[in-house]
Amino acid sequence: MDMSAATRMEAERSAPVTAQGLPAKVVARDVNVFYGEKHALKHVDVDIPDRGVTAFIGPSGCGKSTFLRCINRMNDTIASCKVTGKITIDNRDIYDPSLDVVQLRARVGMVFQKPNPFPKSIFDNVAYGPKIHGLARTKSELEAIVTASLEKAGLWSEVKDRLGDSGTGLSGGQQQRLCIARAIAVNPDVILMDEPCSALDPIATAKVETLIDELRANYCIIIVTHSMQQAARVSQRTAFFHLGTLVEEGPTERIFSTPRDQRTQDYITGRTG
């Protein structure tokens, strides 16, 4: 996945656009996922724009997290899983056999449902990625990356005097923002969030949602959420999944006000779930 600046610029120039004319960062065509004999995700086609938040909604087991994990190839870790179809980021096929999956996962950050800081200091949690990917040549460069990442994650003012303390000693909401700082420290192109607020209280949830709103100016963010209210608050586009199928996708306001498919209408109004 390691591309020169010139190659990346060329890829971005030739990348497709969404139906609304927005640059498409992530493009999926006929994506299917099988767990053994189970066909978990069926023929998904979607264009996800850059610089904004796309929410995946739908009932439990509908395939939204399965699709999310396709975008950074987390499904590769499941022996029985097979993925077919094509997914590109900046017009580059992420399932190309020549692609470096480690580099892919640096470009596609992941924030999980439950905060999972490393059992290391706050500083080392954020510094880990830049260190292993060689993004800092000196200690001062590494310190600058850590500081900037914590500032972007809205955590710097709360932890700047205790960077040597364990990340696991923070509150749940702070731990999740630390995980977001860790994800953005390697300067990703895409940030995946799988139910990032489901383990948090309302105050911590509000802080994370504010952070997502601030980050969307610079990143392609894809969030899986069971909360339709959260999807409405943080996303500009929403995709509704049902029984392994992407039923419809479009501007969040339209999906919630005038969905085109009855299944979407039934889910949003609470008739199904």
C-alpha positions as CSV (number, residue, x, y, z in Angstrom):
1,M,0.0,0.0,0.0
2,D,3.1,2.2,0.2
3,M,2.6,4.7,-2.6
4,S,4.8,7.6,-3.6
5,A,3.2,11.1,-3.4
6,A,3.0,11.3,-7.2
7,T,1.4,7.9,-7.5
8,R,-1.1,8.7,-4.7
9,M,-2.0,12.1,-6.4
10,E,-2.5,10.3,-9.7
11,A,-4.8,7.7,-8.0
12,E,-6.8,10.4,-6.3
13,R,-7.2,12.3,-9.6
14,S,-8.5,9.2,-11.3
15,A,-10.7,8.0,-8.4
16,P,-14.4,7.8,-8.9
17,V,-16.9,10.2,-7.5
18,T,-20.2,9.5,-5.7
19,A,-23.6,10.1,-7.2
20,Q,-23.5,13.5,-5.5
21,G,-20.2,14.5,-7.1
22,L,-18.1,14.0,-4.0
23,P,-14.7,12.3,-4.3
24,A,-15.1,8.6,-3.4
25,K,-12.5,7.5,-0.9
26,V,-13.7,3.9,-0.5
27,V,-15.5,2.1,-3.3
28,A,-17.0,-1.4,-2.9
29,R,-18.3,-3.5,-5.8
30,D,-20.2,-6.8,-5.5
31,V,-18.7,-7.5,-2.1
32,N,-19.7,-10.8,-0.5
33,V,-18.6,-12.3,2.8
34,F,-18.9,-16.0,3.7
35,Y,-18.3,-17.6,7.1
36,G,-18.0,-21.2,6.0
37,E,-21.3,-21.9,4.3
38,K,-23.1,-18.8,5.7
39,H,-23.5,-16.0,3.2
40,A,-23.2,-13.1,5.7
41,L,-22.8,-10.1,3.3
42,K,-24.4,-10.1,-0.1
43,H,-23.5,-8.1,-3.2
44,V,-22.6,-4.8,-1.6
45,D,-22.1,-1.9,-3.9
46,V,-21.3,1.5,-2.2
47,D,-19.2,4.6,-2.8
48,I,-18.1,6.3,0.5
49,P,-16.9,9.9,0.1
50,D,-13.8,11.4,1.6
51,R,-13.9,14.1,4.3
52,G,-17.0,13.3,6.2
53,V,-18.9,10.7,8.3
54,T,-20.8,7.8,6.9
55,A,-22.9,5.8,9.4
56,F,-23.8,2.1,9.0
57,I,-27.1,1.3,10.7
58,G,-29.3,-1.7,10.9
59,P,-30.4,-4.5,13.3
60,S,-27.9,-6.8,15.0
61,G,-26.4,-9.4,12.7
62,C,-27.3,-7.4,9.6
63,G,-23.7,-7.3,8.2
64,K,-22.7,-3.7,9.0
65,S,-19.7,-4.6,11.2
66,T,-18.8,-7.4,8.9
67,F,-18.5,-4.9,6.0
68,L,-16.6,-2.5,8.2
69,R,-14.0,-5.2,8.9
70,C,-13.6,-5.8,5.2
71,I,-12.3,-2.2,4.8
72,N,-9.1,-2.9,6.8
73,R,-9.1,-6.7,6.1
74,M,-9.7,-7.6,9.8
75,N,-11.8,-10.5,8.4
76,D,-8.5,-12.0,7.3
77,T,-7.9,-13.1,10.9
78,I,-11.0,-15.4,10.8
79,A,-10.0,-18.8,9.2
80,S,-13.5,-19.6,7.9
81,C,-14.1,-16.2,6.3
82,K,-13.9,-15.6,2.6
83,V,-14.4,-12.2,0.9
84,T,-15.2,-11.8,-2.8
85,G,-15.7,-8.7,-4.9
86,K,-13.6,-5.6,-4.9
87,I,-12.9,-2.8,-2.5
88,T,-10.7,0.1,-3.4
89,I,-9.2,3.0,-1.4
90,D,-8.0,5.9,-3.5
91,N,-8.6,3.6,-6.5
92,R,-6.2,0.9,-5.2
93,D,-7.5,-2.6,-4.7
94,I,-7.0,-3.4,-1.0
95,Y,-7.3,-7.2,-1.7
96,D,-4.5,-7.1,-4.3
97,P,-2.1,-9.9,-3.3
98,S,0.9,-7.5,-3.5
99,L,-0.6,-5.1,-1.0
100,D,1.1,-4.8,2.4
101,V,-1.7,-5.4,4.9
102,V,0.4,-3.8,7.7
103,Q,0.6,-0.6,5.6
104,L,-3.1,-0.8,4.8
105,R,-4.0,-1.0,8.5
106,A,-1.9,2.1,9.1
107,R,-3.9,3.9,6.5
108,V,-7.2,2.6,7.8
109,G,-7.4,3.2,11.6
110,M,-9.8,1.3,13.7
111,V,-11.6,2.2,16.9
112,F,-13.5,-0.6,18.6
113,Q,-16.6,-0.9,20.7
114,K,-14.8,-1.3,24.0
115,P,-11.8,1.0,24.6
116,N,-8.7,-1.1,24.3
117,P,-5.6,1.0,25.3
118,F,-2.3,-0.9,25.5
119,P,-1.0,-1.6,29.0
120,K,1.5,1.1,28.4
121,S,1.8,4.8,29.3
122,I,-0.4,7.4,27.7
123,F,2.6,8.6,25.7
124,D,3.6,5.1,24.5
125,N,0.0,4.3,23.5
126,V,0.1,7.1,21.0
127,A,3.7,6.8,20.1
128,Y,3.5,3.0,19.3
129,G,2.2,3.4,15.7
130,P,4.6,6.2,14.6
131,K,7.5,4.2,16.1
132,I,6.8,0.9,14.2
133,H,6.0,2.7,11.0
134,G,9.1,4.9,11.1
135,L,7.2,8.2,11.0
136,A,9.5,10.0,13.5
137,R,13.2,10.2,13.1
138,T,14.0,11.9,16.4
139,K,12.5,12.0,19.9
140,S,11.3,15.6,19.4
141,E,9.5,14.5,16.2
142,L,7.8,11.7,18.1
143,E,6.8,14.0,20.9
144,A,5.3,16.4,18.4
145,I,3.2,13.6,16.8
146,V,2.0,12.5,20.2
147,T,1.1,16.0,21.3
148,A,-0.7,16.8,18.0
149,S,-2.6,13.5,18.1
150,L,-3.8,14.1,21.7
151,E,-4.8,17.6,20.8
152,K,-6.8,16.4,17.8
153,A,-8.5,13.8,20.1
154,G,-9.4,16.5,22.6
155,L,-7.4,14.8,25.3
156,W,-4.2,16.9,25.6
157,S,-5.4,19.3,28.3
158,E,-6.6,16.4,30.5
159,V,-3.4,14.3,30.3
160,K,-0.5,16.6,29.4
161,D,0.8,16.5,33.0
162,R,0.6,12.7,33.3
163,L,1.8,11.3,30.0
164,G,3.8,8.6,31.9
165,D,0.7,7.2,33.6
166,S,-0.9,4.0,32.3
167,G,-3.5,4.5,29.6
168,T,-5.6,1.9,31.3
169,G,-6.0,4.2,34.3
170,L,-8.1,6.7,32.4
171,S,-11.9,6.9,32.5
172,G,-13.8,4.9,29.8
173,G,-14.4,8.0,27.7
174,Q,-10.8,9.2,28.0
175,Q,-9.6,5.7,27.1
176,Q,-11.7,5.8,23.9
177,R,-10.4,9.2,23.0
178,L,-6.9,7.8,23.6
179,C,-7.6,5.0,21.2
180,I,-8.8,7.7,18.7
181,A,-5.5,9.6,19.2
182,R,-3.6,6.3,18.7
183,A,-5.5,5.7,15.4
184,I,-4.8,9.2,14.0
185,A,-1.1,9.3,15.1
186,V,-0.1,7.3,12.0
187,N,-1.9,9.9,9.8
188,P,-4.6,7.5,8.4
189,D,-6.8,8.2,5.3
190,V,-9.8,6.4,6.8
191,I,-11.0,5.9,10.4
192,L,-13.3,3.0,11.1
193,M,-15.4,3.1,14.3
194,D,-17.3,0.1,15.4
195,E,-19.9,1.2,18.0
196,P,-17.4,3.5,19.6
197,C,-19.8,4.9,22.2
198,S,-21.8,1.8,23.2
199,A,-19.7,1.3,26.4
200,L,-19.7,5.0,27.4
201,D,-21.9,7.2,29.5
202,P,-23.9,10.1,27.9
203,I,-21.3,12.7,28.9
204,A,-18.4,10.7,27.4
205,T,-20.5,9.9,24.4
206,A,-21.2,13.6,23.8
207,K,-17.4,14.3,23.9
208,V,-16.6,11.5,21.4
209,E,-19.4,12.7,19.1
210,T,-18.0,16.3,19.3
211,L,-14.6,14.9,18.4
212,I,-16.0,12.9,15.4
213,D,-17.6,16.2,14.2
214,E,-14.2,17.9,14.4
215,L,-12.3,15.1,12.7
216,R,-14.6,14.8,9.7
217,A,-13.0,17.8,8.0
218,N,-9.8,15.9,7.6
219,Y,-10.7,12.2,7.5
220,C,-13.1,9.7,5.9
221,I,-14.9,8.3,8.9
222,I,-17.1,5.3,8.8
223,I,-19.1,4.5,12.0
224,V,-21.2,1.5,12.9
225,T,-23.9,2.4,15.4
226,H,-27.1,0.9,16.8
227,S,-28.2,4.4,17.7
228,M,-30.2,6.1,15.0
229,Q,-30.1,9.3,17.0
230,Q,-26.3,9.1,17.0
231,A,-26.2,8.4,13.2
232,A,-28.5,11.5,12.7
233,R,-26.2,13.6,14.9
234,V,-22.8,12.8,13.6
235,S,-23.1,11.6,10.0
236,Q,-23.7,13.2,6.6
237,R,-24.4,10.0,4.9
238,T,-26.1,6.8,6.1
239,A,-26.2,3.2,4.8
240,F,-28.9,0.9,6.1
241,F,-28.1,-2.9,6.2
242,H,-30.7,-5.6,6.6
243,L,-30.1,-9.4,6.5
244,G,-26.7,-9.1,4.9
245,T,-27.9,-6.7,2.2
246,L,-27.2,-3.0,1.8
247,V,-30.7,-1.8,1.3
248,E,-30.1,1.8,0.6
249,E,-27.5,4.6,1.2
250,G,-27.7,8.3,0.8
251,P,-27.7,11.7,2.6
252,T,-28.5,11.1,6.3
253,E,-31.3,13.7,6.3
254,R,-33.0,12.0,3.3
255,I,-32.6,8.4,4.7
256,F,-34.3,9.5,8.0
257,S,-37.0,11.7,6.5
258,T,-37.9,10.1,3.1
259,P,-36.3,6.6,2.8
260,R,-36.9,5.0,-0.5
261,D,-37.2,1.4,0.7
262,Q,-40.0,0.1,3.0
263,R,-37.5,-1.9,5.0
264,T,-35.6,1.3,5.9
265,Q,-38.9,3.0,6.8
266,D,-39.9,0.1,9.0
267,Y,-36.5,0.1,10.8
268,I,-36.4,3.8,11.4
269,T,-39.9,4.0,12.7
270,G,-39.3,1.0,15.0
271,R,-41.7,-1.4,13.2
272,T,-38.7,-3.8,12.8
273,G,-35.4,-4.1,14.6
